[in-house]
């Protein structure tokens, strides 16, 4: 693939790791952020120690504080900002963009209030005259592992298959492999909702339960994700792929997962406000739990695990009692899709 100019919006751990992949693939990479000290560190020391300790970024990555300069003449713009900031950043991008780049996003969540997926926000905020097609980049991946070249496989999803293939070619190398998919709804809902289940999986660990309980919450959590996703229009097969069960496994089993770590601390008796204050990074699953509960009620989809986690996070429910109550619900048939 010919050298491309890529603007990465969001110099967190994942944005920095993806910028590293692109730079190592020979592309011209600019990374934009609104923290001047962080951008200065990237330019001066080629590090981003708060998010990726002990990682030396390629010195070809240029940090930029001015959004208009960052996206000028870009062939593709990669959004890797928290869900709550996505609309405002996309709006500002649309005001300064002077060409029609591909739009890629690698964030995972649902917008509060509207319950919209991230690609829907981008479609609303970026006029068609200022972009090519939108592509979602998602799957089982931790920035900390990608940054040290651990083998990783994820999905590029778009309603435009050629756009997905473009992103596939941008990123693929000997340690980072991309598969394409056209089910944007499924990929985005799997990416967002697995963070809820990861909080529950962490809580199971924090409470001292073993592998049986972990397997139970992951498996039944996947059933909930699939039910809501299909109600939203997703292909059910997507949820047995990389952005479904793959992402769920990695997020529910790894200490790299902020959502798992938050749940683990909840299970140990820590207070949510204290956990979020000390985490240092966004725990997307907390806000997504609220959005998913509201969406499930709207679509009449039963999600008992999500509902239980919602009660713990937002209603102060005792977490051990919540675990007991979910086990004592009415008995069900396993493969009854609407249960």
N, C-alpha and C positions, 0 to 999 in steps of 0.2 A: 504494500500500500504506500502511495506517495505521502510524504510528510504533510501532516495537517497541523493547523493552528487551533489549539484547544484552550478555552477559558474554563477554569474550575472555580465555581462560586461556593465557597465554604471551606476554610482550611482546618477543619476538625480532623479527627483521626482517619475517617473513611475518605474524606476529600483529599487529604494528603497522600494516603496510600494509593488511591486511584490516579492522582497526579504523578506519582512515582512510576506506576505501570506505564502510563502514557509517555512519560519522558524517556523511560528505558526502551520503549518501542520506537524511539526516534522522532517523536512529535514535538512541536514547539508548544510549551505549556506555561500558561500564566495562571496563578492562583490568587483569587481575590478574597479579602476579608476586611471586616470593619474594626479590627483590633490592630492599631498601628504598631505596637510593640511586637506582636506576633509576626506581622509581615516583615518588619525589620529583621527579626531573628531568622526568618526563612532566607532573606536576601544576604545577610551578613555571614551567618554560620551554617546555612543549609540544614537547619534542624527545626523541629517543632516539638520541643521537649515536653510540653504539657500534655500533648496528645499521643506522641510516639517517642517515648524516651529511648535513648540509645540508638536511634535510627538516623543515618546520614542521608538526606535527600539528594537527588541528583542536582548538581550545581547549575544545570540548564533550566531548572524551574525558577521562574521569576515571580516574586510576590508583588502584588499591586493593590494599592489602597483606593484607587479611583476606578469605579465600576465601568465607566465609559471607556477608559483606556484598556481595562482588562479584556473587554469583549470586542474591541475594535478589530474588524476583519477576521474574526474567528470563524472557522469552518464548523465548529461545534461548541456548544456551551453546556457544561455539566453542572447541574444544580445539586449540591450536597449540603443543604442547610436544613435546620430543624423544621418540622412540619409547621409549627406556629409562625415561622418566619417566611415560609415559602411564598405566600401571596404578596407580601410587601416587597420581597426581593425580585420576584417575577415582574411586578408592576414597575419597579425602578429600572429593571433591565429593558423592558419594553420602551421606556422613555428615551433610553440612550442608544439602543441598538440601531445600527445604520445599514445592516445587511440581513441576510436570511440564513442563519446557521441552523444546523440540526440542534434540537433541544433534547438533552439527556437528563434524567434525574435518577439519583441513587439514594433517595430518602425513603423512610418507611413510617407511615402513619395515616391517620384520618383527620381532617380539619375539624376543630371543635365548632359546634353549632350547626354547620352545614353538612357534616359527615362526608364531605367530598374527598375522593381520592386525589393524590397529588397531581396526576396528569390532568384531571378535570380542572384543578386550580390553574395549571399552566395554560391550558386551552383558553380559559376565561381571561387571563391577564395578558397573554402575548398574542397580538393580532396575527392572523395568518400571513400577512405581508411581511412580518418580521421574523419568520421562522420557517424551517422545513418541518418534517413530521417529528412528533415527540416519541422518545424511546425510554422505556423503564429498564433500569439495570438493578437486578436483585437476585438474591440467592444465599446459600450458606457461606458466609464470609466474615472473617474478623480482620480488621485493619492491621492489628498487631501481627497476624500471621502472613497476610499478603505482603507486608513491608519487609519480611525476611524471606520471601520467595517460597513459602509453603505452597503446595499444590492446592489450587482453588478452582472450582467450577461454578459459574453462575449463569443467569439468563438475561438476555436482551429481548424485551417484548415491545412490539409496536403493531398497530393496525396496518402499517406499511412494512411489508416483509423486507423490502430493499433497505429501508432505514435501519431495521434491526440488524441486517447483514453488514451495513456500514459500521455500526457500533461493534459488532463481532470482530471485524477486521481491525478496528482501532486498538482493541484491548488484547486480543489473543496473543499469547506467547508460550514459552515452554513451561511456565508455572501458573498461568492464568488463562483458563479456557472458558469461552463463551458459547452457549447454545442459544438459538433463537426461538421465539414463541410469538404467536399473534394474540394470545389471550391476556390483554392488558389488565382487565378487571381481575382475573384470577391471580395474576402475578402480584398486583398491588395489594389485594386483600390478604393474600397469604403473607406478604411481607409485613403488613401492619398488624394483623391479628396474632401472629406468632409471638409478638412481644408480650401480649397479655398472658398467654400460656406460660411463657418463660418466667414471669413474675410468680405464677403459681408453682412452677417447678422449683424455683429457688426457695420458695416458702416451705415446700415439702422437705427440702434438704435442711433448711434452718430449724424445722420442727423435729428433725431427727429421724424421719422416716427413711426407708431404704429403697432399693432398686425397684421393687414391685410397685410402690407408690409412684415413683418417677415414670415408669412405663405406662401406668394407668393414666396419669394426667396428660402425658404427651399424646397417647392414642385417642383418648376421649376429647382432648383439646383439638386434635386434628379433625375429628368429626364435627365439632362446633364450627371451626373455621370453614370447613367445606359447606356446611348447611347455610351459613350466612353468605358465603361467596356465591354459591349457586343461586340463592335468592336475589343476589345483586346482578346476576347474569353471567357468572363465570362458568368455564368448562370444568366439570368435576375432576377430570384427569390432571388438570394443572396442579391439584393439591397433592398428588403423589409424585410430583417432580421436584426439581431443585428449589423453586421458590415456595413450595409447600412443605412437604415432609422434610426435605433437605434443610431448609432454613430453620424449621422448627427444632430439628435435632440439635443443630449446632448452637442455637440460642438457648435451649433448655439444658444444656449439659456443660457449658463452658464458663469458666471464671472470667473470661474476657467479656461476657455479656453483661452489660449494665443492668438490664432488666432482671436477669437471674440473680445478680448480686443484690439488687434492691429487694427482691423477694426473699432471698436468703437472710438478709438482715431483719426483714419483717418477721420471719419465722423465729428468729432469735429474740424477738421482743422489742426491737428498736422501733421508734416512732417514724412515720412516713416523712414528716417535715424535716426531721434530723437527717434521715437517709438522703433525701434529695439535696439538702444543703451541702452535705459532705461529699456527694458523688463527683462533683466537678464537671459533669457532662449531663446532657439531657437524657432522661429515662423516658423514652417515647411511649412505653407501654402504659404508663399511668394515665396520661391524657387519652390514649387510644381506648382504654377500658371504658371510659365514660362515653366516648363517641360510639363505640360498638354496642354498648347497652342500649343507648337511645335508638340506634339503627335497628337492632334486633327487635325492639318493641314496635317500631314503625313497620317492619316487614313481617311481624308475627313469627319470629324464629326463636326457638327455645335454646338458650345458651347457659346452662346451669353453672358451669365452671366460671365463665365470664361474670355471671351474676354474683357468684360467691366472692370473686376477687374484687368486684365493684363494691360490695358491702364492706369488705375489709378496708379498702382504700378510701372510700368516701363516706362510710357510715360508722366507722369505728368498730366494726364487728370483731369480736375476739377470734383470732385466726385459728386456734385449735378447735374451738367450738364450731367454726365454719366448716372445717375439714370433716368433723364428725357428722354434721347435718347433711352435707352433700352425699356422704356414704349411705345415709338412711333415707334418701329419697325413694319414691315409689319405684319398684322394679321395672325394668324396661327390656325390650328386645334389642340386641346389639345392632342389627343392620336395619332398624327402622329409621329411615333417613330423616323423618320429621320429628323425632323424639326430643 
